[in-house]
Amino acid sequence: MASIQKRGPNSFLLVVEAGYIKGKRNKRTKTIRVEDPALLKTTKKLKDFLNEELLKFKMEVEAGEYIAPEKMKFGEFVKEWEVKYAKNELSPGTLDNYKLNLQNHILPVFEEKRLDQVKPIHVINFLNQIERKDGKNGDISVGTKQYIYRALRNVFQRAVDWKIIKSNPVAEVKKPRDNKDHEANVYSEKEVQQLFTLVQYELFHWRIFVTLALAAGLRRGELLGLEWPNIDLEKGTINIKQVIVKGENGRPLIKGPKSKKSKRFVSIPPSIVEELKKFYTYWKKEKLRSGDRRIEKEHEWVFCNEDGTHFFPSTPTTWWRRFIKRSEVRYIRLHDLRHTSATLLINQGVHAKIISERLGHADIRITMDTYGHALQTADKEAANKLDNFFSPQNKSI
């Protein structure tokens, strides 16, 4: 037997019987709220809607699929979260990372806990006790803890949005912070000159890759997603309109830039425009030489394999590590070439707003936070240059 009971102006209780327990009727209930005013004013339409909801609820109960929200366990909800939210709303790379952290760190602790019974103190204890799962020595990094925190907070926030719990216990806990004062690891001007000297002995495309990373401050994914139609060799500009990153299960994914500000035009120095013209001529000759082996017909990737297909997202990083190992250049991450580009501009007195726009930062505060030390140093140098105007010999008596 199933029934509908009115509880308020727009609130209705669905009741479905699910057999007997110890001689007593086992009733399952579910409250629904009708938010459409037009539906509430039409008796027949409202009745049809409620009967349809009751039928669906009855089928869930009979199939054993219905779980009362207040009794739902975290592990059960994660399955709902992935199907109804994560696969549609998260990028494949982010989803992969969240799932990895859920499997390795979060589910072993929270899987059997009821959603409504997880409190902020449980989250605090969990974050304080996270251990490495890769077999290596040392504490887990703050960056990894922050990603675990974001994944856990995201799951609980959906539970709040879907009215399963009233508040997000993770939102009431501060995100793990690194109290160390980190500065961007960058090359000095002398080291940049050394780098350019050594990279001349590498393949042409890697020389250009490093050059653009430094001169334009482009991200790895932006460089990989670059096509020749995106480069205006007359105006000396690069149009950043797509990236290539790791997607679901590590597969390459072509997508738009990470934010609106990341979609931008970047000007490049005249000397590098000339290098790009030479590389384009070389690229076209290689395309002709590849002949039938060229399978890429749709895109003209600047950085590509012999068959014209784009590089795999990890290929530049692998090359960079090998290059550093066989050269005499101090090791920094490939991504730190982007930081080096920004620092060189700061040292030349370029305004932080311009640097922020070149790098495609969503907010200038990101630029200020990332390069705060370099900006302070540049500010000190500016003050020193002004000192001459105020020294005693230049003051009128």
C-alpha atoms as a printed R data frame, in Angstrom:
    type eleno elety resid chain resno      x      y       z
1   ATOM     1    CA   MET     A     1  0.000  0.000   0.000
2   ATOM     2    CA   ALA     A     2  1.180  3.489  -0.838
3   ATOM     3    CA   SER     A     3 -0.203  6.905   0.042
4   ATOM     4    CA   ILE     A     4  0.388 10.662  -0.162
5   ATOM     5    CA   GLN     A     5 -0.037 12.922   2.847
6   ATOM     6    CA   LYS     A     6 -0.038 16.710   2.697
7   ATOM     7    CA   ARG     A     7  2.296 18.232   5.275
8   ATOM     8    CA   GLY     A     8  2.379 21.923   4.337
9   ATOM     9    CA   PRO     A     9  1.476 24.418   1.583
10  ATOM    10    CA   ASN     A    10  3.980 22.788  -0.782
11  ATOM    11    CA   SER     A    11  5.212 19.786   1.219
12  ATOM    12    CA   PHE     A    12  4.006 16.203   0.771
13  ATOM    13    CA   LEU     A    13  4.918 12.924   2.500
14  ATOM    14    CA   LEU     A    14  5.135  9.809   0.345
15  ATOM    15    CA   VAL     A    15  4.478  6.566   2.242
16  ATOM    16    CA   VAL     A    16  5.239  3.088   0.919
17  ATOM    17    CA   GLU     A    17  4.866 -0.177   2.819
18  ATOM    18    CA   ALA     A    18  7.808 -2.562   2.539
19  ATOM    19    CA   GLY     A    19  6.540 -5.754   4.190
20  ATOM    20    CA   TYR     A    20  6.617 -6.603   7.886
21  ATOM    21    CA   ILE     A    21  9.329 -6.583  10.551
22  ATOM    22    CA   LYS     A    22  8.563 -8.590  13.712
23  ATOM    23    CA   GLY     A    23  4.845 -8.542  12.870
24  ATOM    24    CA   LYS     A    24  4.714 -4.778  12.338
25  ATOM    25    CA   ARG     A    25  4.331 -2.935   9.079
26  ATOM    26    CA   ASN     A    26  7.590 -1.552   7.746
27  ATOM    27    CA   LYS     A    27  6.866  1.845   6.239
28  ATOM    28    CA   ARG     A    28  9.306  3.891   4.155
29  ATOM    29    CA   THR     A    29  8.698  7.617   3.849
30  ATOM    30    CA   LYS     A    30 10.025 10.415   1.696
31  ATOM    31    CA   THR     A    31  9.217 14.131   1.846
32  ATOM    32    CA   ILE     A    32  9.067 16.126  -1.378
33  ATOM    33    CA   ARG     A    33  8.517 19.837  -1.895
34  ATOM    34    CA   VAL     A    34  6.807 21.301  -4.938
35  ATOM    35    CA   GLU     A    35  8.543 24.563  -5.863
36  ATOM    36    CA   ASP     A    36  6.539 25.334  -9.034
37  ATOM    37    CA   PRO     A    37  3.648 27.753  -8.101
38  ATOM    38    CA   ALA     A    38  1.781 26.930 -11.329
39  ATOM    39    CA   LEU     A    39  1.769 23.242 -10.420
40  ATOM    40    CA   LEU     A    40  0.327 23.973  -6.972
41  ATOM    41    CA   LYS     A    41 -2.563 25.935  -8.502
42  ATOM    42    CA   THR     A    42 -3.664 23.120 -10.840
43  ATOM    43    CA   THR     A    43 -5.243 20.227  -8.929
44  ATOM    44    CA   LYS     A    44 -5.075 17.639 -11.719
45  ATOM    45    CA   LYS     A    45 -1.468 18.421 -12.692
46  ATOM    46    CA   LEU     A    46 -0.397 18.385  -9.051
47  ATOM    47    CA   LYS     A    47 -2.136 15.049  -8.493
48  ATOM    48    CA   ASP     A    48 -0.493 13.539 -11.592
49  ATOM    49    CA   PHE     A    49  2.925 14.823 -10.492
50  ATOM    50    CA   LEU     A    50  2.572 13.431  -6.967
51  ATOM    51    CA   ASN     A    51  1.338 10.056  -8.235
52  ATOM    52    CA   GLU     A    52  4.328  9.849 -10.568
53  ATOM    53    CA   GLU     A    53  6.720 10.637  -7.712
54  ATOM    54    CA   LEU     A    54  4.963  8.064  -5.524
55  ATOM    55    CA   LEU     A    55  5.299  5.422  -8.238
56  ATOM    56    CA   LYS     A    56  9.015  6.113  -8.638
57  ATOM    57    CA   PHE     A    57  9.486  5.999  -4.866
58  ATOM    58    CA   LYS     A    58  7.586  2.683  -4.655
59  ATOM    59    CA   MET     A    59  9.763  1.167  -7.383
60  ATOM    60    CA   GLU     A    60 12.920  2.263  -5.538
61  ATOM    61    CA   VAL     A    61 11.691  0.732  -2.295
62  ATOM    62    CA   GLU     A    62 10.630 -2.549  -3.937
63  ATOM    63    CA   ALA     A    63 13.947 -2.805  -5.779
64  ATOM    64    CA   GLY     A    64 15.822 -2.226  -2.539
65  ATOM    65    CA   GLU     A    65 17.471  0.870  -3.992
66  ATOM    66    CA   TYR     A    66 15.997  3.472  -1.649
67  ATOM    67    CA   ILE     A    67 18.075  4.553   1.311
68  ATOM    68    CA   ALA     A    68 16.679  7.059   3.769
69  ATOM    69    CA   PRO     A    69 18.865 10.185   3.462
70  ATOM    70    CA   GLU     A    70 19.457 10.424   7.196
71  ATOM    71    CA   LYS     A    71 20.866  6.885   7.175
72  ATOM    72    CA   MET     A    72 22.977  7.100   4.014
73  ATOM    73    CA   LYS     A    73 26.614  6.111   4.446
74  ATOM    74    CA   PHE     A    74 29.456  8.129   2.962
75  ATOM    75    CA   GLY     A    75 30.593  5.325   0.645
76  ATOM    76    CA   GLU     A    76 27.073  4.919  -0.767
77  ATOM    77    CA   PHE     A    77 26.744  8.652  -1.323
78  ATOM    78    CA   VAL     A    78 30.095  8.866  -3.167
79  ATOM    79    CA   LYS     A    79 28.623  6.583  -5.856
80  ATOM    80    CA   GLU     A    80 25.672  8.972  -6.225
81  ATOM    81    CA   TRP     A    81 28.040 11.972  -6.242
82  ATOM    82    CA   GLU     A    82 30.141 10.515  -9.056
83  ATOM    83    CA   VAL     A    83 27.220  9.633 -11.341
84  ATOM    84    CA   LYS     A    84 24.950 12.628 -10.685
85  ATOM    85    CA   TYR     A    85 27.548 15.372 -10.269
86  ATOM    86    CA   ALA     A    86 31.241 14.632 -10.730
87  ATOM    87    CA   LYS     A    87 31.146 13.102 -14.229
88  ATOM    88    CA   ASN     A    88 29.160 16.074 -15.557
89  ATOM    89    CA   GLU     A    89 30.644 18.989 -13.640
90  ATOM    90    CA   LEU     A    90 34.325 18.174 -13.009
91  ATOM    91    CA   SER     A    91 37.070 18.109 -15.621
92  ATOM    92    CA   PRO     A    92 38.369 14.584 -16.356
93  ATOM    93    CA   GLY     A    93 41.725 15.406 -14.768
94  ATOM    94    CA   THR     A    94 40.149 16.751 -11.584
95  ATOM    95    CA   LEU     A    95 37.755 13.790 -11.402
96  ATOM    96    CA   ASP     A    96 40.645 11.337 -11.731
97  ATOM    97    CA   ASN     A    97 42.534 13.114  -8.956
98  ATOM    98    CA   TYR     A    98 39.486 13.242  -6.668
99  ATOM    99    CA   LYS     A    99 38.749  9.551  -7.242
100 ATOM   100    CA   LEU     A   100 42.369  8.624  -6.520
101 ATOM   101    CA   ASN     A   101 42.340 10.532  -3.225
102 ATOM   102    CA   LEU     A   102 38.932  9.142  -2.312
103 ATOM   103    CA   GLN     A   103 40.128  5.591  -2.893
104 ATOM   104    CA   ASN     A   104 43.532  5.940  -1.215
105 ATOM   105    CA   HIS     A   105 42.792  8.243   1.699
106 ATOM   106    CA   ILE     A   106 39.156  9.206   2.254
107 ATOM   107    CA   LEU     A   107 37.054  6.063   1.809
108 ATOM   108    CA   PRO     A   108 39.186  3.873   4.103
109 ATOM   109    CA   VAL     A   109 38.249  6.284   6.924
110 ATOM   110    CA   PHE     A   110 34.750  7.538   6.040
111 ATOM   111    CA   GLU     A   111 33.185  4.816   3.878
112 ATOM   112    CA   GLU     A   112 31.054  3.229   6.616
113 ATOM   113    CA   LYS     A   113 30.213  6.476   8.448
114 ATOM   114    CA   ARG     A   114 26.756  7.993   8.088
115 ATOM   115    CA   LEU     A   115 26.825 11.406   6.397
116 ATOM   116    CA   ASP     A   116 24.926 13.123   9.201
117 ATOM   117    CA   GLN     A   117 27.276 11.735  11.851
118 ATOM   118    CA   VAL     A   118 30.500 13.191  10.414
119 ATOM   119    CA   LYS     A   119 31.458 16.257  12.438
120 ATOM   120    CA   PRO     A   120 34.212 18.878  11.938
121 ATOM   121    CA   ILE     A   121 36.344 17.229  14.640
122 ATOM   122    CA   HIS     A   122 36.355 13.990  12.617
123 ATOM   123    CA   VAL     A   123 37.643 15.902   9.598
124 ATOM   124    CA   ILE     A   124 40.326 17.647  11.673
125 ATOM   125    CA   ASN     A   125 41.538 14.332  13.115
126 ATOM   126    CA   PHE     A   126 41.540 12.764   9.650
127 ATOM   127    CA   LEU     A   127 43.620 15.566   8.091
128 ATOM   128    CA   ASN     A   128 46.107 15.413  10.952
129 ATOM   129    CA   GLN     A   129 46.581 11.663  10.603
130 ATOM   130    CA   ILE     A   130 46.837 11.227   6.808
131 ATOM   131    CA   GLU     A   131 49.772  9.031   5.863
132 ATOM   132    CA   ARG     A   132 51.608  8.411   2.609
133 ATOM   133    CA   LYS     A   133 50.376  5.513   0.475
134 ATOM   134    CA   ASP     A   134 53.316  5.343  -1.957
135 ATOM   135    CA   GLY     A   135 55.752  3.576   0.354
136 ATOM   136    CA   LYS     A   136 58.118  6.561   0.473
137 ATOM   137    CA   ASN     A   137 59.509  8.048   3.647
138 ATOM   138    CA   GLY     A   138 58.541 11.452   5.022
139 ATOM   139    CA   ASP     A   139 55.291 13.252   5.663
140 ATOM   140    CA   ILE     A   140 52.602 13.658   3.056
141 ATOM   141    CA   SER     A   141 52.911 17.018   1.277
142 ATOM   142    CA   VAL     A   142 50.669 19.955   2.133
143 ATOM   143    CA   GLY     A   143 49.663 20.144  -1.541
144 ATOM   144    CA   THR     A   144 48.354 16.559  -1.412
145 ATOM   145    CA   LYS     A   145 46.522 17.279   1.834
146 ATOM   146    CA   GLN     A   146 44.885 20.289   0.212
147 ATOM   147    CA   TYR     A   147 43.680 18.176  -2.716
148 ATOM   148    CA   ILE     A   148 42.275 15.552  -0.317
149 ATOM   149    CA   TYR     A   149 40.545 18.371   1.585
150 ATOM   150    CA   ARG     A   150 38.990 19.748  -1.639
151 ATOM   151    CA   ALA     A   151 37.719 16.315  -2.697
152 ATOM   152    CA   LEU     A   152 36.140 15.648   0.704
153 ATOM   153    CA   ARG     A   153 34.604 19.121   0.865
154 ATOM   154    CA   ASN     A   154 33.166 18.750  -2.644
155 ATOM   155    CA   VAL     A   155 31.412 15.484  -1.795
156 ATOM   156    CA   PHE     A   156 29.858 16.844   1.404
157 ATOM   157    CA   GLN     A   157 28.787 20.057  -0.320
158 ATOM   158    CA   ARG     A   158 26.710 18.059  -2.786
159 ATOM   159    CA   ALA     A   159 25.057 16.319   0.177
160 ATOM   160    CA   VAL     A   160 24.142 19.773   1.509
161 ATOM   161    CA   ASP     A   161 22.904 20.999  -1.881
162 ATOM   162    CA   TRP     A   162 20.700 17.925  -2.223
163 ATOM   163    CA   LYS     A   163 19.195 18.441   1.266
164 ATOM   164    CA   ILE     A   164 20.606 15.192   2.673
165 ATOM   165    CA   ILE     A   165 22.493 16.968   5.467
166 ATOM   166    CA   LYS     A   166 22.086 20.487   6.825
167 ATOM   167    CA   SER     A   167 25.704 21.655   6.866
168 ATOM   168    CA   ASN     A   168 29.085 20.760   5.403
169 ATOM   169    CA   PRO     A   169 31.416 19.571   8.196
170 ATOM   170    CA   VAL     A   170 34.486 20.134   5.977
171 ATOM   171    CA   ALA     A   171 33.567 23.763   5.267
172 ATOM   172    CA   GLU     A   172 33.929 24.470   8.976
173 ATOM   173    CA   VAL     A   173 37.531 23.218   8.947
174 ATOM   174    CA   LYS     A   174 40.351 25.396   7.616
175 ATOM   175    CA   LYS     A   175 42.166 24.141   4.545
176 ATOM   176    CA   PRO     A   176 45.627 22.684   5.365
177 ATOM   177    CA   ARG     A   177 48.269 25.385   5.067
178 ATOM   178    CA   ASP     A   178 51.987 25.362   4.476
179 ATOM   179    CA   ASN     A   179 53.489 27.694   7.057
180 ATOM   180    CA   LYS     A   180 56.812 27.791   5.242
181 ATOM   181    CA   ASP     A   181 57.558 30.918   3.214
182 ATOM   182    CA   HIS     A   182 58.140 29.545  -0.278
183 ATOM   183    CA   GLU     A   183 59.646 31.606  -3.062
184 ATOM   184    CA   ALA     A   184 59.250 30.728  -6.722
185 ATOM   185    CA   ASN     A   185 62.242 28.649  -7.835
186 ATOM   186    CA   VAL     A   186 63.502 30.557 -10.870
187 ATOM   187    CA   TYR     A   187 66.597 31.064 -12.997
188 ATOM   188    CA   SER     A   188 68.702 34.203 -12.745
189 ATOM   189    CA   GLU     A   189 69.505 36.178 -15.901
190 ATOM   190    CA   LYS     A   190 72.919 34.500 -16.035
191 ATOM   191    CA   GLU     A   191 71.338 31.044 -15.766
192 ATOM   192    CA   VAL     A   192 68.856 31.903 -18.530
193 ATOM   193    CA   GLN     A   193 71.762 32.791 -20.813
194 ATOM   194    CA   GLN     A   194 73.434 29.494 -19.909
195 ATOM   195    CA   LEU     A   195 70.173 27.639 -20.627
196 ATOM   196    CA   PHE     A   196 69.826 29.209 -24.075
197 ATOM   197    CA   THR     A   197 73.411 28.329 -24.923
198 ATOM   198    CA   LEU     A   198 72.907 24.661 -24.064
199 ATOM   199    CA   VAL     A   199 69.420 24.275 -25.557
200 ATOM   200    CA   GLN     A   200 70.825 25.240 -28.987
201 ATOM   201    CA   TYR     A   201 72.171 21.695 -29.195
202 ATOM   202    CA   GLU     A   202 68.700 20.185 -28.783
203 ATOM   203    CA   LEU     A   203 66.091 19.390 -31.451
204 ATOM   204    CA   PHE     A   204 64.563 22.482 -33.065
205 ATOM   205    CA   HIS     A   205 61.105 21.998 -31.518
206 ATOM   206    CA   TRP     A   206 62.526 21.780 -27.979
207 ATOM   207    CA   ARG     A   207 64.513 24.968 -28.499
208 ATOM   208    CA   ILE     A   208 61.303 26.739 -29.508
209 ATOM   209    CA   PHE     A   209 59.346 25.114 -26.658
210 ATOM   210    CA   VAL     A   210 61.789 26.449 -24.053
211 ATOM   211    CA   THR     A   211 61.979 29.827 -25.778
212 ATOM   212    CA   LEU     A   212 58.194 30.328 -25.693
213 ATOM   213    CA   ALA     A   213 57.924 29.070 -22.117
214 ATOM   214    CA   LEU     A   214 60.360 31.810 -21.089
215 ATOM   215    CA   ALA     A   215 59.421 34.597 -23.486
216 ATOM   216    CA   ALA     A   216 55.641 34.227 -23.233
217 ATOM   217    CA   GLY     A   217 55.287 32.557 -19.822
218 ATOM   218    CA   LEU     A   218 53.043 29.855 -21.271
219 ATOM   219    CA   ARG     A   219 51.914 26.799 -19.358
220 ATOM   220    CA   ARG     A   220 52.872 23.329 -20.618
221 ATOM   221    CA   GLY     A   221 49.298 22.573 -21.691
222 ATOM   222    CA   GLU     A   222 49.065 25.909 -23.534
223 ATOM   223    CA   LEU     A   223 52.242 25.172 -25.479
224 ATOM   224    CA   LEU     A   224 51.028 21.683 -26.387
225 ATOM   225    CA   GLY     A   225 47.670 23.070 -27.523
226 ATOM   226    CA   LEU     A   226 49.282 25.671 -29.772
227 ATOM   227    CA   GLU     A   227 48.509 25.483 -33.512
228 ATOM   228    CA   TRP     A   228 50.105 27.526 -36.288
229 ATOM   229    CA   PRO     A   229 46.847 29.398 -37.109
230 ATOM   230    CA   ASN     A   230 46.986 30.668 -33.495
231 ATOM   231    CA   ILE     A   231 50.301 32.450 -34.150
232 ATOM   232    CA   ASP     A   232 50.319 35.761 -36.028
233 ATOM   233    CA   LEU     A   233 53.869 36.081 -37.335
234 ATOM   234    CA   GLU     A   234 53.159 39.550 -38.728
235 ATOM   235    CA   LYS     A   235 51.786 41.066 -35.516
236 ATOM   236    CA   GLY     A   236 54.007 38.973 -33.257
237 ATOM   237    CA   THR     A   237 51.167 37.612 -31.115
238 ATOM   238    CA   ILE     A   238 50.029 34.215 -29.872
239 ATOM   239    CA   ASN     A   239 46.342 33.455 -29.357
240 ATOM   240    CA   ILE     A   240 45.863 31.100 -26.390
241 ATOM   241    CA   LYS     A   241 42.519 29.412 -27.013
242 ATOM   242    CA   GLN     A   242 43.009 25.736 -26.110
243 ATOM   243    CA   VAL     A   243 45.181 23.439 -23.999
244 ATOM   244    CA   ILE     A   244 46.133 19.761 -23.981
245 ATOM   245    CA   VAL     A   245 46.110 18.145 -20.550
246 ATOM   246    CA   LYS     A   246 45.761 14.717 -18.992
247 ATOM   247    CA   GLY     A   247 42.124 13.664 -18.972
248 ATOM   248    CA   GLU     A   248 40.281 10.654 -17.597
249 ATOM   249    CA   ASN     A   249 42.507  7.618 -17.070
250 ATOM   250    CA   GLY     A   250 45.503  9.693 -18.153
251 ATOM   251    CA   ARG     A   251 44.337 10.093 -21.749
252 ATOM   252    CA   PRO     A   252 45.170 13.421 -23.487
253 ATOM   253    CA   LEU     A   253 42.319 15.906 -23.540
254 ATOM   254    CA   ILE     A   254 41.945 18.979 -25.756
255 ATOM   255    CA   LYS     A   255 39.933 21.646 -23.933
256 ATOM   256    CA   GLY     A   256 39.556 25.366 -23.425
257 ATOM   257    CA   PRO     A   257 41.918 27.287 -21.086
258 ATOM   258    CA   LYS     A   258 41.435 26.909 -17.318
259 ATOM   259    CA   SER     A   259 39.738 30.317 -16.868
260 ATOM   260    CA   LYS     A   260 38.363 33.246 -18.889
261 ATOM   261    CA   LYS     A   261 41.546 35.222 -18.250
262 ATOM   262    CA   SER     A   262 43.638 32.291 -19.524
263 ATOM   263    CA   LYS     A   263 42.075 32.810 -22.953
264 ATOM   264    CA   ARG     A   264 44.284 35.638 -24.167
265 ATOM   265    CA   PHE     A   265 46.699 37.156 -26.707
266 ATOM   266    CA   VAL     A   266 50.377 37.267 -25.750
267 ATOM   267    CA   SER     A   267 52.916 39.462 -27.538
268 ATOM   268    CA   ILE     A   268 56.362 38.019 -28.234
269 ATOM   269    CA   PRO     A   269 59.692 39.812 -28.893
270 ATOM   270    CA   PRO     A   270 60.704 40.492 -32.552
271 ATOM   271    CA   SER     A   271 63.790 38.261 -32.285
272 ATOM   272    CA   ILE     A   272 61.609 35.319 -31.274
273 ATOM   273    CA   VAL     A   273 59.177 36.052 -34.112
274 ATOM   274    CA   GLU     A   274 62.121 35.578 -36.480
275 ATOM   275    CA   GLU     A   275 62.966 32.262 -34.794
276 ATOM   276    CA   LEU     A   276 59.344 31.161 -35.171
277 ATOM   277    CA   LYS     A   277 59.415 32.007 -38.883
278 ATOM   278    CA   LYS     A   278 62.471 29.785 -39.316
279 ATOM   279    CA   PHE     A   279 60.813 27.029 -37.313
280 ATOM   280    CA   TYR     A   280 57.617 27.281 -39.377
281 ATOM   281    CA   THR     A   281 59.634 26.814 -42.573
282 ATOM   282    CA   TYR     A   282 61.331 23.794 -40.981
283 ATOM   283    CA   TRP     A   283 57.953 22.463 -39.766
284 ATOM   284    CA   LYS     A   284 56.442 22.616 -43.269
285 ATOM   285    CA   LYS     A   285 59.419 20.766 -44.757
286 ATOM   286    CA   GLU     A   286 59.034 18.048 -42.096
287 ATOM   287    CA   LYS     A   287 55.324 17.804 -42.912
288 ATOM   288    CA   LEU     A   288 56.084 17.212 -46.595
289 ATOM   289    CA   ARG     A   289 58.825 14.736 -45.744
290 ATOM   290    CA   SER     A   290 56.519 12.649 -43.538
291 ATOM   291    CA   GLY     A   291 54.229 11.963 -46.527
292 ATOM   292    CA   ASP     A   292 51.834  9.064 -45.973
293 ATOM   293    CA   ARG     A   293 52.999  8.636 -42.379
294 ATOM   294    CA   ARG     A   294 51.194 11.828 -41.421
295 ATOM   295    CA   ILE     A   295 47.854 10.846 -39.935
296 ATOM   296    CA   GLU     A   296 46.829 14.208 -38.395
297 ATOM   297    CA   LYS     A   297 44.465 15.904 -40.839
298 ATOM   298    CA   GLU     A   298 42.475 18.299 -38.661
299 ATOM   299    CA   HIS     A   299 45.083 20.167 -36.589
300 ATOM   300    CA   GLU     A   300 48.410 21.884 -37.275
301 ATOM   301    CA   TRP     A   301 50.110 21.363 -33.928
302 ATOM   302    CA   VAL     A   302 53.242 23.456 -33.445
303 ATOM   303    CA   PHE     A   303 54.760 20.738 -31.278
304 ATOM   304    CA   CYS     A   304 54.027 17.350 -32.770
305 ATOM   305    CA   ASN     A   305 55.263 13.867 -33.572
306 ATOM   306    CA   GLU     A   306 56.405 12.806 -37.048
307 ATOM   307    CA   ASP     A   307 52.864 11.726 -37.917
308 ATOM   308    CA   GLY     A   308 51.524 15.189 -37.014
309 ATOM   309    CA   THR     A   309 49.786 14.157 -33.795
310 ATOM   310    CA   HIS     A   310 50.312 16.307 -30.715
311 ATOM   311    CA   PHE     A   311 52.747 15.360 -27.983
312 ATOM   312    CA   PHE     A   312 51.478 13.459 -24.963
313 ATOM   313    CA   PRO     A   313 51.092 15.817 -21.944
314 ATOM   314    CA   SER     A   314 54.038 14.283 -20.063
315 ATOM   315    CA   THR     A   315 56.438 14.270 -23.051
316 ATOM   316    CA   PRO     A   316 57.889 17.787 -22.474
317 ATOM   317    CA   THR     A   317 58.463 17.064 -18.775
318 ATOM   318    CA   THR     A   318 60.273 13.822 -19.583
319 ATOM   319    CA   TRP     A   319 62.490 15.602 -22.120
320 ATOM   320    CA   TRP     A   320 63.194 18.460 -19.674
321 ATOM   321    CA   ARG     A   321 64.369 16.112 -16.922
322 ATOM   322    CA   ARG     A   322 66.676 14.283 -19.311
323 ATOM   323    CA   PHE     A   323 67.996 17.552 -20.724
324 ATOM   324    CA   ILE     A   324 68.765 18.918 -17.250
325 ATOM   325    CA   LYS     A   325 70.471 15.664 -16.291
326 ATOM   326    CA   ARG     A   326 72.874 15.763 -19.243
327 ATOM   327    CA   SER     A   327 73.499 19.517 -19.083
328 ATOM   328    CA   GLU     A   328 75.096 21.781 -16.510
329 ATOM   329    CA   VAL     A   329 71.955 23.792 -15.818
330 ATOM   330    CA   ARG     A   330 70.579 23.878 -12.277
331 ATOM   331    CA   TYR     A   331 67.379 21.835 -11.965
332 ATOM   332    CA   ILE     A   332 64.050 23.594 -11.673
333 ATOM   333    CA   ARG     A   333 60.675 22.260 -12.782
334 ATOM   334    CA   LEU     A   334 59.596 22.842 -16.371
335 ATOM   335    CA   HIS     A   335 56.688 24.900 -14.997
336 ATOM   336    CA   ASP     A   336 59.217 27.137 -13.241
337 ATOM   337    CA   LEU     A   337 60.242 28.547 -16.631
338 ATOM   338    CA   ARG     A   338 56.887 30.331 -16.497
339 ATOM   339    CA   HIS     A   339 57.802 31.719 -13.069
340 ATOM   340    CA   THR     A   340 61.210 32.722 -14.439
341 ATOM   341    CA   SER     A   341 59.493 34.639 -17.246
342 ATOM   342    CA   ALA     A   342 57.426 36.600 -14.730
343 ATOM   343    CA   THR     A   343 60.433 37.327 -12.522
344 ATOM   344    CA   LEU     A   344 62.475 38.613 -15.482
345 ATOM   345    CA   LEU     A   345 59.639 41.009 -16.340
346 ATOM   346    CA   ILE     A   346 59.404 42.186 -12.736
347 ATOM   347    CA   ASN     A   347 63.146 42.871 -12.708
348 ATOM   348    CA   GLN     A   348 62.667 44.973 -15.833
349 ATOM   349    CA   GLY     A   349 60.100 47.106 -14.060
350 ATOM   350    CA   VAL     A   350 56.992 45.766 -15.846
351 ATOM   351    CA   HIS     A   351 53.780 46.454 -13.901
352 ATOM   352    CA   ALA     A   352 52.211 43.494 -12.066
353 ATOM   353    CA   LYS     A   353 48.895 44.062 -13.896
354 ATOM   354    CA   ILE     A   354 50.574 43.523 -17.289
355 ATOM   355    CA   ILE     A   355 52.384 40.434 -16.008
356 ATOM   356    CA   SER     A   356 49.103 39.061 -14.644
357 ATOM   357    CA   GLU     A   357 47.452 39.487 -18.051
358 ATOM   358    CA   ARG     A   358 50.380 37.891 -19.905
359 ATOM   359    CA   LEU     A   359 50.309 34.871 -17.596
360 ATOM   360    CA   GLY     A   360 46.532 34.534 -17.813
361 ATOM   361    CA   HIS     A   361 45.968 34.712 -14.063
362 ATOM   362    CA   ALA     A   362 42.298 34.818 -13.086
363 ATOM   363    CA   ASP     A   363 43.052 37.575 -10.561
364 ATOM   364    CA   ILE     A   364 45.996 39.938 -10.036
365 ATOM   365    CA   ARG     A   365 46.090 38.758  -6.409
366 ATOM   366    CA   ILE     A   366 47.418 35.422  -7.690
367 ATOM   367    CA   THR     A   367 50.304 37.310  -9.302
368 ATOM   368    CA   MET     A   368 50.962 39.330  -6.160
369 ATOM   369    CA   ASP     A   369 50.904 36.218  -3.959
370 ATOM   370    CA   THR     A   370 53.074 34.122  -6.275
371 ATOM   371    CA   TYR     A   371 55.727 36.750  -6.961
372 ATOM   372    CA   GLY     A   372 55.454 38.820  -3.804
373 ATOM   373    CA   HIS     A   373 59.151 38.420  -2.919
374 ATOM   374    CA   ALA     A   374 60.328 39.425  -6.391
375 ATOM   375    CA   LEU     A   375 57.967 42.412  -6.414
376 ATOM   376    CA   GLN     A   376 59.290 43.544  -3.029
377 ATOM   377    CA   THR     A   377 62.861 43.290  -4.303
378 ATOM   378    CA   ALA     A   378 61.965 45.293  -7.421
379 ATOM   379    CA   ASP     A   379 60.243 47.877  -5.227
380 ATOM   380    CA   LYS     A   380 63.407 48.181  -3.125
381 ATOM   381    CA   GLU     A   381 65.485 48.685  -6.271
382 ATOM   382    CA   ALA     A   382 63.061 51.386  -7.431
383 ATOM   383    CA   ALA     A   383 63.422 53.145  -4.080
384 ATOM   384    CA   ASN     A   384 67.216 53.007  -4.391
385 ATOM   385    CA   LYS     A   385 67.041 54.635  -7.829
386 ATOM   386    CA   LEU     A   386 64.960 57.459  -6.397
387 ATOM   387    CA   ASP     A   387 67.540 57.982  -3.672
388 ATOM   388    CA   ASN     A   388 69.712 60.093  -5.981
389 ATOM   389    CA   PHE     A   389 66.994 62.736  -6.196
390 ATOM   390    CA   PHE     A   390 66.935 63.144  -2.437
391 ATOM   391    CA   SER     A   391 70.608 62.817  -1.555
392 ATOM   392    CA   PRO     A   392 72.134 65.941   0.146
393 ATOM   393    CA   GLN     A   393 74.241 66.969  -2.887
394 ATOM   394    CA   ASN     A   394 71.112 67.247  -5.014
395 ATOM   395    CA   LYS     A   395 69.086 69.259  -2.536
396 ATOM   396    CA   SER     A   396 69.030 73.040  -2.978
397 ATOM   397    CA   ILE     A   397 70.284 75.043   0.029
